[in-house]
């Protein structure tokens, strides 16, 4: 049977955003609300986030030409689009077979919990907070928002697109913390307990890479094999990896 998967897939979370910075400040002050004026879709990268993206772009550019990404898919959210743009500038547009903005890669929608800290959710919506603690983030859907299952459902169709249009190609996907974890759930064929254990162990670092390579010796017809997990390219100035930052809006851990 002919190979259906891309030869290589890289999952990248966007660089640190202004929302990440605002959330850290709100949580450090035990605040209820995250002080960010933009819509979630419009939140840009912070200066550090742009630097992280440039470091990752340098890491990709150091690869041999025939091993670099030649397809880029990214979330329409500004922070993900900016991260993808910075990487693409290093790769060179002539080397890219396809660049696509795809709304299915957008951040998980938090509905009425948008821009609330964990403390803010507990204070403003105690019944929802209690329900979510009971149900768990995999199945809990806030009013006007999404559960992880809802995100996984839209990402299943992304996989259909990738296998139909980009088999044997080298695909870079730039999204968000939840989309990275939900794609891991799908690619690695995990269950609820397994992916939530991954999520509890550590946040997905900003501008980190989780990658897969097609292995024809695995399974009946070959499958994707995990290569890197949450790899962070060192910043050129500091020479040290960047620590994780949480996405905004807030959502309590499972």
N, C-alpha and C positions, 0 to 999 in steps of 0.2 A: 504494500500500500504506500502511496506517495506521501512524503512529509507534508503535514498540514500546518505546523507551527513555524513561527519565525526562527531564524538560526540563533538569535540573541534578543533578550528583552531586558531593559533596564527600567526599574521603577524608581522614580525620584520624587521626593517631597520638596515643595518649594523652599526657597531660602527664608530666613527669618523675616517676618512681616511687622509692620507697624502695629498690627493687632496683637501679635505675640508679645511685643514690648508692653503694650497697654494692659494686657492681661496679667503679665508678671507683676506690674506695678499695682494693679487692683488687688491681686491675691496677697501681695506682700503687706498691703495696708488693711487687709481683712475687709475689703470693700465689697459691695453688692453688685456694682455695675462696672463694666469695662468701658473706659472712656475713649471711645472711637466714634468719629462722626460719620464715616463713610458706610455705605452698604457693604456687607461682607464681600460681595463680588468685586468691589472697588478698592479694597485695602491693598496698598502697595508694599513692596519690599522695604525694609529698613536699610540704612547704610550698611550694616553688618550683613544683612541678607543678600545685598548686591555683591558684597565681597565674597560671601560663600559661593554664590553662583559663578563668579569669575574663577574661583579656585576649582570648582567642579568642571568648568569649561576647559581649563588648562589640563586637567586630568584626562578628559576625553580626547583633547587635541593631541596629547602625547601618544595616543594609540596609533598603530599603523593604519593607513588610510582604509584598508580593506577590513578593519576590525571596528571602526567607529560606527556610531549610529548613522543610518541613511534614511530613517523614517522618524519623524517626531510627532507625537500626539500630546496635546496638553489641554488642561482645564482652561475655560475662558476667564477664570478669576484672575485679576490683575497680577497678584503675587506669583501665580504659577506661569502666566504668560510672560512676565518679565524674566523669570528664571529661565524659561525655555529660550527666550530671545537672546539672552546673554550667552547661553551655551551654543546656540546656532551661529552667532557671530564668530565664535572661535572655530566651529566646524567648517564654516563657509557654505553659503547657500547652494553653490554649484554641486556640492557633494551629497545633497539631500534629494532623495527621490520623491518624498512627500512630506508636507508639513500640514497638520490638520488641527484645528481647534475643535474640541468635542465636549459638548455640555454634559455628556454622561460621566465625564471625569471631574465634575464640579465637587466642591466640598459637600459633606453631609449637611442637610438643611436642619436647623435646630428650632425652627418655628418660634413659638412664644418664649423659648429659653434663650433666644439670641441676645448676646452681649451681657449675659448674667454670669457671675462667678458661681462656683459651687455653693458658696455661702448665700449668694443672692437667690439661687434656685430654691435652696432650703427655706429661706426666709419668705420669699414672695409666693412660692407655689409648694407649700409643704406636702400637700396630697400627691402632687406629681412626683416630688422628690421621693416620697415613700414608695409610690408605685414603681418608679424606676429602679430603686434599690431592690425591690422584690422581683421584678421581671428581668432585670439585667439589660444592658445596652444593646445586646444583639437583637432583642425583640421589641424593646420599648420604643414607641413612636410618640414624641411630644406633639401636642396639638399644632398643626401647621407645619410639622417637620417630618423627619425620616428616622426609621430604625436602621441598624446595620443591614438587616435583611432587605430593606428597600434599596439601599445603595448597591448591595450585591446583585439584586435583580437587574438594575440598569447596567451594571458592569458585565453581566453575562452576555449582553448584546454587543458590548465592546469586543469581547473575545471572539464572537462570531465575525465581526468586522476584521479583526486582526488576522484570523486564520483564513478568511476568504481573500483579503486584499494584499496581505504582507507576508505570506508564507515564504520561508527561506531568507527573509530580510532581517535587518538589525534595527530593532524598534526601541526608541526611547519614549517613555511615558512620564510626563511631569504632572503631578497632581497634589494631593493633600494627605495628611496622616491617615484618615479613615479610608480613603481610596487605596492607598498603598496596602494597608492591612487587609482590606476586603479583596484586593487582587491576589494577595498572598493566599488568602483562604481558598480562592478558586484555583490558582495555579498549583498549589501544593495539596489540594483536595483535603483540606482540614475540616474539623467540625467546630461547633460553637465553643466547646471547652478549650480546644487547642488554640484557636485564634485569640480568645480572650486571655489566655495565659500569656501569649506573646505580647498582647497589649498591656497587661498588668506589669510585665517584667521591665518594660522601658518604653518611653515615647519614641516615635520615629524621629530621629534627628533631622533638623532642617538641612536640606540639600544632601541628604544621605542617599546612597544607592543600594538597592536590593536587586540582584541580577540573576538571570536564568539563561542557560545555554541548552540548545536542543541536543539530546543524547540519543542517537539511533539504536543504541544497545538496550535501552530501558523499555520495559513493557512490550506489548505485542508489535507496536508500530513506532516506537520511540516516544519520548516525552521530554518535557522541560526539566532540567536539573538545576537545583539551587546552587549558585556560586558564591555570591556575596550577600551579606545581611547587614543593612544599616551602616555601610561603609561611608566614612566622611573624608573627603579630600582635605588635607591640611591647608589652612590659610597661608598664603605666601609670606605675609608680614609676620604672623605670630609663629608659624611653623607647628601649630598644635591643632588637633581636631576640635571642632565646634561641639559644644554640648547641646542636648536636645532642648527644643522650645515647643510648647504646646500650641496647637491650632486654636483659633478663635472662630466662633463663639465657644464658650466653655461647655463642658459636659462632664459630670462626675464619673470617676472610674467605676468599673463594675465591681 
